[in-house]
Amino acid sequence: MIEVYMKKAIDIANRGSGFVNPDPLVGAILVKNEKIVGQGWYKFFGSERAEVMAIKSAGEDTRDSELFINIEPEIDEKYDEYISFILNSGIKRIYIGIPNPRVGRGGKAEEVFKPLGIEIEYGVLKNECEELNEIYTHYINTGTPFVFTKWAMTLDGKLASRTGDSKWISSEKSLEFVHHLRQRVAAIMVGENTVRLDNPLLTTRLEGVVISNPLRVIVSKYGDIPLNSNILKVDANTRTLIIASEKIAIEKEVELKNYGVDIIKLRERQGKIQFEDIVKALGERNIDSLYIEGGSSLLASAFESRVVNKVYAAIAPKIIGGKDAITPVGGVGIEKMNDAIRLSRVTHQIIGDDVIFKGYI
Ligand SMILES: NC(=O)c1ccc[n+]([C@@H]2O[C@H](COP(=O)([O-])OP(=O)(O)OC[C@H]3O[C@@H](n4cnc5c(N)ncnc54)[C@H](OP(=O)(O)O)[C@@H]3O)[C@@H](O)[C@H]2O)c1
């Protein structure tokens, strides 16, 4: 049952998806006499703590209960108030999924709670809890965003037809998967040519949930973006950031800024803006996660700089052919198979007619 309760904590933690960054997703389940008596989740950045919400939702009935929480609580603010609240609740044991890389005042949970007579057990559904907060853990440890890539390709390995048409390679169900990913991340990125050819919105579109749109990030050295592009339609909930070269013409910069977009200028090296510089700049702006959607040239650049942490690839049962039709990762490529980037912890799932492949670098 311990795993069942932790799985529930993970499920409700996910309700904060898109709203808590750069904090972790947290879910808490309170159990007494083998019955769930309370539950809570971290709703948005700065909101009430999941475990506090869980205890409050249980009302009076919390003495000798057990708390399941997917990540170790980090207690900094209102420390004394928090400790007395937990003590007054009468919780006897806390099951924790993973340790928190950021330790609060008073130290780790076991250092704080054990002396107070509360038992602590770490490692319940460790792998699932790790994946749930891989963004948070990476960002706290490195200060740069966790980088996902996701592309949809045909069975013959093409990202688009020879004319650049890619709407749509994958099934509607896989497209829904994309929108869940967009909901989760702080920023989504495409290259200038994808903006020109696809004119994407890059917003999150999901039924039945409150939407969180990621920051739209476009890599465009000299700001050569059609002025009727959807990404230039900006408001408080759909913002755009252009990563440009420091050599961008001042008139271009002013013109784009007049549309309400933000611009970061980075130096060019060997004709490119290096991804190491891009992730550093985004990390400094509290962007904990970046989802690179394409196209081929941008993905090549990201892989060359070795900033990619996780790959999703949707493979659709369609064949389009064409030696000039681009493949997901362009660039010059490697010479020898021995130099290939190898993925680990590989899994796949079938969504609609497509296979979605997942692996880590
Ligand atoms: N099936 C899918 O999942 C999917 C997803 C997205 C896009 N697409 C397709 O992909 C195609 C577009 O791909 P693409 O390769 O032509 O274009 P792209 O990657 O979208 O954009 C290429 C542009 O970005 C610039 N760029 C890339 N990396 C850069 C870097 N590190 N620094 C500065 N500039 C950089 C390139 O500059 P340089 O010219 O200097 O290299 C080029 O101007 C479209 O047909 C679109 O439909 C498919």
PDBQT file of the ligand as one rigid body, heavy atoms in Angstrom, charges set to zero:
ROOT
HETATM    1  N1  LIG A 401       8.176  17.287 -37.334  1.00  0.00    +0.000 N 
HETATM    2  C1  LIG A 401       8.501  18.055 -36.332  1.00  0.00    +0.000 C 
HETATM    3  O1  LIG A 401       8.412  17.662 -35.165  1.00  0.00    +0.000 OA
HETATM    4  C2  LIG A 401       9.006  19.456 -36.588  1.00  0.00    +0.000 A 
HETATM    5  C3  LIG A 401       9.205  20.350 -35.519  1.00  0.00    +0.000 A 
HETATM    6  C4  LIG A 401       9.700  21.622 -35.812  1.00  0.00    +0.000 A 
HETATM    7  C5  LIG A 401       9.995  21.951 -37.121  1.00  0.00    +0.000 A 
HETATM    8  N2  LIG A 401       9.789  21.072 -38.130  1.00  0.00    +0.000 N 
HETATM    9  C6  LIG A 401      10.122  21.395 -39.521  1.00  0.00    +0.000 C 
HETATM   10  O2  LIG A 401      11.477  21.759 -39.569  1.00  0.00    +0.000 OA
HETATM   11  C7  LIG A 401      11.681  22.610 -40.687  1.00  0.00    +0.000 C 
HETATM   12  C8  LIG A 401      12.573  23.763 -40.268  1.00  0.00    +0.000 C 
HETATM   13  O3  LIG A 401      13.832  23.245 -39.880  1.00  0.00    +0.000 OA
HETATM   14  P1  LIG A 401      15.158  24.006 -40.334  1.00  0.00    +0.000 P 
HETATM   15  O4  LIG A 401      16.308  23.167 -39.940  1.00  0.00    +0.000 OA
HETATM   16  O5  LIG A 401      15.029  24.388 -41.740  1.00  0.00    +0.000 OA
HETATM   17  O6  LIG A 401      15.106  25.345 -39.498  1.00  0.00    +0.000 OA
HETATM   18  P2  LIG A 401      15.131  25.755 -37.942  1.00  0.00    +0.000 P 
HETATM   19  O7  LIG A 401      16.057  24.848 -37.196  1.00  0.00    +0.000 OA
HETATM   20  O8  LIG A 401      13.766  25.953 -37.457  1.00  0.00    +0.000 OA
HETATM   21  O9  LIG A 401      15.753  27.198 -38.071  1.00  0.00    +0.000 OA
HETATM   22  C9  LIG A 401      16.947  27.350 -38.724  1.00  0.00    +0.000 C 
HETATM   23  C10 LIG A 401      17.444  28.732 -38.509  1.00  0.00    +0.000 C 
HETATM   24  O10 LIG A 401      17.852  28.863 -37.166  1.00  0.00    +0.000 OA
HETATM   25  C11 LIG A 401      19.192  29.249 -37.159  1.00  0.00    +0.000 C 
HETATM   26  N3  LIG A 401      19.907  28.591 -36.094  1.00  0.00    +0.000 N 
HETATM   27  C12 LIG A 401      19.883  27.308 -35.714  1.00  0.00    +0.000 A 
HETATM   28  N4  LIG A 401      20.717  27.091 -34.703  1.00  0.00    +0.000 NA
HETATM   29  C13 LIG A 401      21.286  28.275 -34.456  1.00  0.00    +0.000 A 
HETATM   30  C14 LIG A 401      22.236  28.717 -33.529  1.00  0.00    +0.000 A 
HETATM   31  N5  LIG A 401      22.762  27.880 -32.641  1.00  0.00    +0.000 N 
HETATM   32  N6  LIG A 401      22.608  30.003 -33.550  1.00  0.00    +0.000 NA
HETATM   33  C15 LIG A 401      22.067  30.851 -34.426  1.00  0.00    +0.000 A 
HETATM   34  N7  LIG A 401      21.159  30.508 -35.340  1.00  0.00    +0.000 NA
HETATM   35  C16 LIG A 401      20.787  29.247 -35.345  1.00  0.00    +0.000 A 
HETATM   36  C17 LIG A 401      19.754  28.805 -38.486  1.00  0.00    +0.000 C 
HETATM   37  O11 LIG A 401      20.851  29.617 -38.773  1.00  0.00    +0.000 OA
HETATM   38  P3  LIG A 401      21.973  29.136 -39.777  1.00  0.00    +0.000 P 
HETATM   39  O12 LIG A 401      21.337  29.276 -41.113  1.00  0.00    +0.000 OA
HETATM   40  O13 LIG A 401      23.092  30.062 -39.519  1.00  0.00    +0.000 OA
HETATM   41  O14 LIG A 401      22.293  27.708 -39.438  1.00  0.00    +0.000 OA
HETATM   42  C18 LIG A 401      18.610  29.031 -39.397  1.00  0.00    +0.000 C 
HETATM   43  O15 LIG A 401      18.544  30.377 -39.807  1.00  0.00    +0.000 OA
HETATM   44  C19 LIG A 401      10.309  23.055 -41.154  1.00  0.00    +0.000 C 
HETATM   45  O16 LIG A 401       9.999  22.356 -42.344  1.00  0.00    +0.000 OA
HETATM   46  C20 LIG A 401       9.384  22.601 -40.042  1.00  0.00    +0.000 C 
HETATM   47  O17 LIG A 401       8.107  22.256 -40.547  1.00  0.00    +0.000 OA
HETATM   48  C21 LIG A 401       9.288  19.829 -37.893  1.00  0.00    +0.000 A 
ENDROOT
TORSDOF 0
